[in-house]
Amino acid sequence: MSEAVLPRHVAIIMDGNGRWAKAHALQVAMGHRKGVETLRAIIR
């Protein structure tokens, strides 16, 4: 695939981390932390 057809930007909308945490009886901040960990794994 040519570089000319690759996207120059990618958006990742992080939604639902707080709901995930509440569903697992965790504080909302822990859901946000887990979301950051997942984002880092995706980027790597």
mmCIF file of the N, C-alpha and C atoms, coordinates in Angstrom:
data_MODEL
# 
_entry.id   MODEL 
# 
loop_
_atom_site.group_PDB 
_atom_site.id 
_atom_site.type_symbol 
_atom_site.label_atom_id 
_atom_site.label_alt_id 
_atom_site.label_comp_id 
_atom_site.label_asym_id 
_atom_site.label_entity_id 
_atom_site.label_seq_id 
_atom_site.pdbx_PDB_ins_code 
_atom_site.Cartn_x 
_atom_site.Cartn_y 
_atom_site.Cartn_z 
_atom_site.occupancy 
_atom_site.B_iso_or_equiv 
_atom_site.pdbx_formal_charge 
_atom_site.auth_seq_id 
_atom_site.auth_comp_id 
_atom_site.auth_asym_id 
_atom_site.auth_atom_id 
_atom_site.pdbx_PDB_model_num 
ATOM 1   N N  . MET A 1 1  ? 0.846   -1.179 0.000  1.00 0.00 ? 1  MET A N  1 
ATOM 2   C CA . MET A 1 1  ? 0.000   0.000  0.000  1.00 0.00 ? 1  MET A CA 1 
ATOM 3   C C  . MET A 1 1  ? 0.891   1.241  0.000  1.00 0.00 ? 1  MET A C  1 
ATOM 4   N N  . SER A 1 2  ? 0.557   2.181  -0.793 1.00 0.00 ? 2  SER A N  1 
ATOM 5   C CA . SER A 1 2  ? 1.321   3.413  -0.903 1.00 0.00 ? 2  SER A CA 1 
ATOM 6   C C  . SER A 1 2  ? 1.094   4.294  0.330  1.00 0.00 ? 2  SER A C  1 
ATOM 7   N N  . GLU A 1 3  ? 2.143   5.004  0.735  1.00 0.00 ? 3  GLU A N  1 
ATOM 8   C CA . GLU A 1 3  ? 1.992   5.929  1.860  1.00 0.00 ? 3  GLU A CA 1 
ATOM 9   C C  . GLU A 1 3  ? 0.992   7.029  1.550  1.00 0.00 ? 3  GLU A C  1 
ATOM 10  N N  . ALA A 1 4  ? 0.771   7.312  0.302  1.00 0.00 ? 4  ALA A N  1 
ATOM 11  C CA . ALA A 1 4  ? -0.152  8.374  -0.092 1.00 0.00 ? 4  ALA A CA 1 
ATOM 12  C C  . ALA A 1 4  ? -1.587  8.056  0.313  1.00 0.00 ? 4  ALA A C  1 
ATOM 13  N N  . VAL A 1 5  ? -1.929  6.784  0.486  1.00 0.00 ? 5  VAL A N  1 
ATOM 14  C CA . VAL A 1 5  ? -3.308  6.425  0.828  1.00 0.00 ? 5  VAL A CA 1 
ATOM 15  C C  . VAL A 1 5  ? -3.476  6.114  2.315  1.00 0.00 ? 5  VAL A C  1 
ATOM 16  N N  . LEU A 1 6  ? -2.409  6.180  3.083  1.00 0.00 ? 6  LEU A N  1 
ATOM 17  C CA . LEU A 1 6  ? -2.525  5.945  4.519  1.00 0.00 ? 6  LEU A CA 1 
ATOM 18  C C  . LEU A 1 6  ? -3.060  7.196  5.208  1.00 0.00 ? 6  LEU A C  1 
ATOM 19  N N  . PRO A 1 7  ? -3.862  7.028  6.257  1.00 0.00 ? 7  PRO A N  1 
ATOM 20  C CA . PRO A 1 7  ? -4.363  8.213  6.970  1.00 0.00 ? 7  PRO A CA 1 
ATOM 21  C C  . PRO A 1 7  ? -3.225  8.928  7.683  1.00 0.00 ? 7  PRO A C  1 
ATOM 22  N N  . ARG A 1 8  ? -3.342  10.235 7.777  1.00 0.00 ? 8  ARG A N  1 
ATOM 23  C CA . ARG A 1 8  ? -2.334  11.025 8.471  1.00 0.00 ? 8  ARG A CA 1 
ATOM 24  C C  . ARG A 1 8  ? -2.649  11.162 9.953  1.00 0.00 ? 8  ARG A C  1 
ATOM 25  N N  . HIS A 1 9  ? -3.909  10.955 10.317 1.00 0.00 ? 9  HIS A N  1 
ATOM 26  C CA . HIS A 1 9  ? -4.344  11.082 11.706 1.00 0.00 ? 9  HIS A CA 1 
ATOM 27  C C  . HIS A 1 9  ? -5.276  9.935  12.051 1.00 0.00 ? 9  HIS A C  1 
ATOM 28  N N  . VAL A 1 10 ? -5.246  9.551  13.302 1.00 0.00 ? 10 VAL A N  1 
ATOM 29  C CA . VAL A 1 10 ? -6.161  8.537  13.807 1.00 0.00 ? 10 VAL A CA 1 
ATOM 30  C C  . VAL A 1 10 ? -6.739  9.066  15.116 1.00 0.00 ? 10 VAL A C  1 
ATOM 31  N N  . ALA A 1 11 ? -8.038  8.952  15.280 1.00 0.00 ? 11 ALA A N  1 
ATOM 32  C CA . ALA A 1 11 ? -8.682  9.381  16.526 1.00 0.00 ? 11 ALA A CA 1 
ATOM 33  C C  . ALA A 1 11 ? -9.135  8.151  17.300 1.00 0.00 ? 11 ALA A C  1 
ATOM 34  N N  . ILE A 1 12 ? -8.865  8.165  18.577 1.00 0.00 ? 12 ILE A N  1 
ATOM 35  C CA . ILE A 1 12 ? -9.346  7.103  19.458 1.00 0.00 ? 12 ILE A CA 1 
ATOM 36  C C  . ILE A 1 12 ? -10.230 7.766  20.498 1.00 0.00 ? 12 ILE A C  1 
ATOM 37  N N  . ILE A 1 13 ? -11.494 7.408  20.491 1.00 0.00 ? 13 ILE A N  1 
ATOM 38  C CA . ILE A 1 13 ? -12.450 7.982  21.432 1.00 0.00 ? 13 ILE A CA 1 
ATOM 39  C C  . ILE A 1 13 ? -12.569 7.029  22.615 1.00 0.00 ? 13 ILE A C  1 
ATOM 40  N N  . MET A 1 14 ? -12.093 7.490  23.745 1.00 0.00 ? 14 MET A N  1 
ATOM 41  C CA . MET A 1 14 ? -12.104 6.659  24.944 1.00 0.00 ? 14 MET A CA 1 
ATOM 42  C C  . MET A 1 14 ? -13.416 6.919  25.687 1.00 0.00 ? 14 MET A C  1 
ATOM 43  N N  . ASP A 1 15 ? -14.333 6.000  25.535 1.00 0.00 ? 15 ASP A N  1 
ATOM 44  C CA . ASP A 1 15 ? -15.654 6.150  26.132 1.00 0.00 ? 15 ASP A CA 1 
ATOM 45  C C  . ASP A 1 15 ? -16.001 4.863  26.864 1.00 0.00 ? 15 ASP A C  1 
ATOM 46  N N  . GLY A 1 16 ? -16.514 4.978  28.049 1.00 0.00 ? 16 GLY A N  1 
ATOM 47  C CA . GLY A 1 16 ? -16.988 3.806  28.771 1.00 0.00 ? 16 GLY A CA 1 
ATOM 48  C C  . GLY A 1 16 ? -16.064 3.315  29.861 1.00 0.00 ? 16 GLY A C  1 
ATOM 49  N N  . ASN A 1 17 ? -14.927 3.981  30.055 1.00 0.00 ? 17 ASN A N  1 
ATOM 50  C CA . ASN A 1 17 ? -14.006 3.532  31.097 1.00 0.00 ? 17 ASN A CA 1 
ATOM 51  C C  . ASN A 1 17 ? -14.612 3.644  32.484 1.00 0.00 ? 17 ASN A C  1 
ATOM 52  N N  . GLY A 1 18 ? -15.334 4.719  32.723 1.00 0.00 ? 18 GLY A N  1 
ATOM 53  C CA . GLY A 1 18 ? -15.989 4.895  34.019 1.00 0.00 ? 18 GLY A CA 1 
ATOM 54  C C  . GLY A 1 18 ? -17.078 3.857  34.239 1.00 0.00 ? 18 GLY A C  1 
ATOM 55  N N  . ARG A 1 19 ? -17.861 3.586  33.209 1.00 0.00 ? 19 ARG A N  1 
ATOM 56  C CA . ARG A 1 19 ? -18.913 2.560  33.318 1.00 0.00 ? 19 ARG A CA 1 
ATOM 57  C C  . ARG A 1 19 ? -18.305 1.185  33.548 1.00 0.00 ? 19 ARG A C  1 
ATOM 58  N N  . TRP A 1 20 ? -17.200 0.902  32.859 1.00 0.00 ? 20 TRP A N  1 
ATOM 59  C CA . TRP A 1 20 ? -16.516 -0.382 33.041 1.00 0.00 ? 20 TRP A CA 1 
ATOM 60  C C  . TRP A 1 20 ? -16.083 -0.537 34.493 1.00 0.00 ? 20 TRP A C  1 
ATOM 61  N N  . ALA A 1 21 ? -15.489 0.531  35.046 1.00 0.00 ? 21 ALA A N  1 
ATOM 62  C CA . ALA A 1 21 ? -15.015 0.481  36.431 1.00 0.00 ? 21 ALA A CA 1 
ATOM 63  C C  . ALA A 1 21 ? -16.175 0.244  37.396 1.00 0.00 ? 21 ALA A C  1 
ATOM 64  N N  . LYS A 1 22 ? -17.258 0.970  37.216 1.00 0.00 ? 22 LYS A N  1 
ATOM 65  C CA . LYS A 1 22 ? -18.414 0.797  38.104 1.00 0.00 ? 22 LYS A CA 1 
ATOM 66  C C  . LYS A 1 22 ? -18.972 -0.617 38.011 1.00 0.00 ? 22 LYS A C  1 
ATOM 67  N N  . ALA A 1 23 ? -18.999 -1.179 36.808 1.00 0.00 ? 23 ALA A N  1 
ATOM 68  C CA . ALA A 1 23 ? -19.504 -2.542 36.613 1.00 0.00 ? 23 ALA A CA 1 
ATOM 69  C C  . ALA A 1 23 ? -18.610 -3.580 37.293 1.00 0.00 ? 23 ALA A C  1 
ATOM 70  N N  . HIS A 1 24 ? -17.354 -3.215 37.530 1.00 0.00 ? 24 HIS A N  1 
ATOM 71  C CA . HIS A 1 24 ? -16.410 -4.119 38.192 1.00 0.00 ? 24 HIS A CA 1 
ATOM 72  C C  . HIS A 1 24 ? -16.140 -3.690 39.639 1.00 0.00 ? 24 HIS A C  1 
ATOM 73  N N  . ALA A 1 25 ? -17.043 -2.865 40.173 1.00 0.00 ? 25 ALA A N  1 
ATOM 74  C CA . ALA A 1 25 ? -16.976 -2.387 41.565 1.00 0.00 ? 25 ALA A CA 1 
ATOM 75  C C  . ALA A 1 25 ? -15.645 -1.682 41.865 1.00 0.00 ? 25 ALA A C  1 
ATOM 76  N N  . LEU A 1 26 ? -15.166 -0.893 40.910 1.00 0.00 ? 26 LEU A N  1 
ATOM 77  C CA . LEU A 1 26 ? -13.936 -0.127 41.074 1.00 0.00 ? 26 LEU A CA 1 
ATOM 78  C C  . LEU A 1 26 ? -14.255 1.363  41.023 1.00 0.00 ? 26 LEU A C  1 
ATOM 79  N N  . GLN A 1 27 ? -13.330 2.173  41.489 1.00 0.00 ? 27 GLN A N  1 
ATOM 80  C CA . GLN A 1 27 ? -13.483 3.615  41.369 1.00 0.00 ? 27 GLN A CA 1 
ATOM 81  C C  . GLN A 1 27 ? -13.346 4.013  39.902 1.00 0.00 ? 27 GLN A C  1 
ATOM 82  N N  . VAL A 1 28 ? -14.039 5.074  39.529 1.00 0.00 ? 28 VAL A N  1 
ATOM 83  C CA . VAL A 1 28 ? -14.007 5.552  38.144 1.00 0.00 ? 28 VAL A CA 1 
ATOM 84  C C  . VAL A 1 28 ? -12.578 5.824  37.695 1.00 0.00 ? 28 VAL A C  1 
ATOM 85  N N  . ALA A 1 29 ? -11.749 6.381  38.575 1.00 0.00 ? 29 ALA A N  1 
ATOM 86  C CA . ALA A 1 29 ? -10.358 6.675  38.224 1.00 0.00 ? 29 ALA A CA 1 
ATOM 87  C C  . ALA A 1 29 ? -9.608  5.414  37.808 1.00 0.00 ? 29 ALA A C  1 
ATOM 88  N N  . MET A 1 30 ? -9.949  4.286  38.395 1.00 0.00 ? 30 MET A N  1 
ATOM 89  C CA . MET A 1 30 ? -9.299  3.033  38.013 1.00 0.00 ? 30 MET A CA 1 
ATOM 90  C C  . MET A 1 30 ? -9.706  2.630  36.594 1.00 0.00 ? 30 MET A C  1 
ATOM 91  N N  . GLY A 1 31 ? -10.916 2.931  36.212 1.00 0.00 ? 31 GLY A N  1 
ATOM 92  C CA . GLY A 1 31 ? -11.348 2.678  34.842 1.00 0.00 ? 31 GLY A CA 1 
ATOM 93  C C  . GLY A 1 31 ? -10.571 3.525  33.856 1.00 0.00 ? 31 GLY A C  1 
ATOM 94  N N  . HIS A 1 32 ? -10.332 4.780  34.235 1.00 0.00 ? 32 HIS A N  1 
ATOM 95  C CA . HIS A 1 32 ? -9.548  5.664  33.370 1.00 0.00 ? 32 HIS A CA 1 
ATOM 96  C C  . HIS A 1 32 ? -8.112  5.152  33.265 1.00 0.00 ? 32 HIS A C  1 
ATOM 97  N N  . ARG A 1 33 ? -7.569  4.697  34.363 1.00 0.00 ? 33 ARG A N  1 
ATOM 98  C CA . ARG A 1 33 ? -6.190  4.165  34.361 1.00 0.00 ? 33 ARG A CA 1 
ATOM 99  C C  . ARG A 1 33 ? -6.103  2.938  33.446 1.00 0.00 ? 33 ARG A C  1 
ATOM 100 N N  . LYS A 1 34 ? -7.094  2.062  33.535 1.00 0.00 ? 34 LYS A N  1 
ATOM 101 C CA . LYS A 1 34 ? -7.116  0.866  32.688 1.00 0.00 ? 34 LYS A CA 1 
ATOM 102 C C  . LYS A 1 34 ? -7.225  1.267  31.214 1.00 0.00 ? 34 LYS A C  1 
ATOM 103 N N  . GLY A 1 35 ? -8.007  2.306  30.930 1.00 0.00 ? 35 GLY A N  1 
ATOM 104 C CA . GLY A 1 35 ? -8.119  2.800  29.558 1.00 0.00 ? 35 GLY A CA 1 
ATOM 105 C C  . GLY A 1 35 ? -6.792  3.297  29.025 1.00 0.00 ? 35 GLY A C  1 
ATOM 106 N N  . VAL A 1 36 ? -6.032  3.988  29.858 1.00 0.00 ? 36 VAL A N  1 
ATOM 107 C CA . VAL A 1 36 ? -4.705  4.477  29.453 1.00 0.00 ? 36 VAL A CA 1 
ATOM 108 C C  . VAL A 1 36 ? -3.777  3.298  29.179 1.00 0.00 ? 36 VAL A C  1 
ATOM 109 N N  . GLU A 1 37 ? -3.831  2.279  30.035 1.00 0.00 ? 37 GLU A N  1 
ATOM 110 C CA . GLU A 1 37 ? -2.994  1.094  29.818 1.00 0.00 ? 37 GLU A CA 1 
ATOM 111 C C  . GLU A 1 37 ? -3.324  0.431  28.475 1.00 0.00 ? 37 GLU A C  1 
ATOM 112 N N  . THR A 1 38 ? -4.604  0.337  28.177 1.00 0.00 ? 38 THR A N  1 
ATOM 113 C CA . THR A 1 38 ? -5.033  -0.263 26.911 1.00 0.00 ? 38 THR A CA 1 
ATOM 114 C C  . THR A 1 38 ? -4.570  0.583  25.730 1.00 0.00 ? 38 THR A C  1 
ATOM 115 N N  . LEU A 1 39 ? -4.699  1.910  25.845 1.00 0.00 ? 39 LEU A N  1 
ATOM 116 C CA . LEU A 1 39 ? -4.256  2.803  24.785 1.00 0.00 ? 39 LEU A CA 1 
ATOM 117 C C  . LEU A 1 39 ? -2.750  2.650  24.533 1.00 0.00 ? 39 LEU A C  1 
ATOM 118 N N  . ARG A 1 40 ? -1.978  2.554  25.594 1.00 0.00 ? 40 ARG A N  1 
ATOM 119 C CA . ARG A 1 40 ? -0.537  2.378  25.444 1.00 0.00 ? 40 ARG A CA 1 
ATOM 120 C C  . ARG A 1 40 ? -0.220  1.080  24.718 1.00 0.00 ? 40 ARG A C  1 
ATOM 121 N N  . ALA A 1 41 ? -0.954  0.020  25.027 1.00 0.00 ? 41 ALA A N  1 
ATOM 122 C CA . ALA A 1 41 ? -0.741  -1.270 24.356 1.00 0.00 ? 41 ALA A CA 1 
ATOM 123 C C  . ALA A 1 41 ? -1.066  -1.146 22.865 1.00 0.00 ? 41 ALA A C  1 
ATOM 124 N N  . ILE A 1 42 ? -2.126  -0.420 22.545 1.00 0.00 ? 42 ILE A N  1 
ATOM 125 C CA . ILE A 1 42 ? -2.517  -0.242 21.137 1.00 0.00 ? 42 ILE A CA 1 
ATOM 126 C C  . ILE A 1 42 ? -1.427  0.531  20.392 1.00 0.00 ? 42 ILE A C  1 
ATOM 127 N N  . ILE A 1 43 ? -0.913  1.573  21.006 1.00 0.00 ? 43 ILE A N  1 
ATOM 128 C CA . ILE A 1 43 ? 0.098   2.403  20.362 1.00 0.00 ? 43 ILE A CA 1 
ATOM 129 C C  . ILE A 1 43 ? 1.381   1.619  20.107 1.00 0.00 ? 43 ILE A C  1 
ATOM 130 N N  . ARG A 1 44 ? 1.749   0.778  21.071 1.00 0.00 ? 44 ARG A N  1 
ATOM 131 C CA . ARG A 1 44 ? 2.972   -0.019 20.895 1.00 0.00 ? 44 ARG A CA 1 
ATOM 132 C C  . ARG A 1 44 ? 2.807   -0.953 19.740 1.00 0.00 ? 44 ARG A C  1 
# 
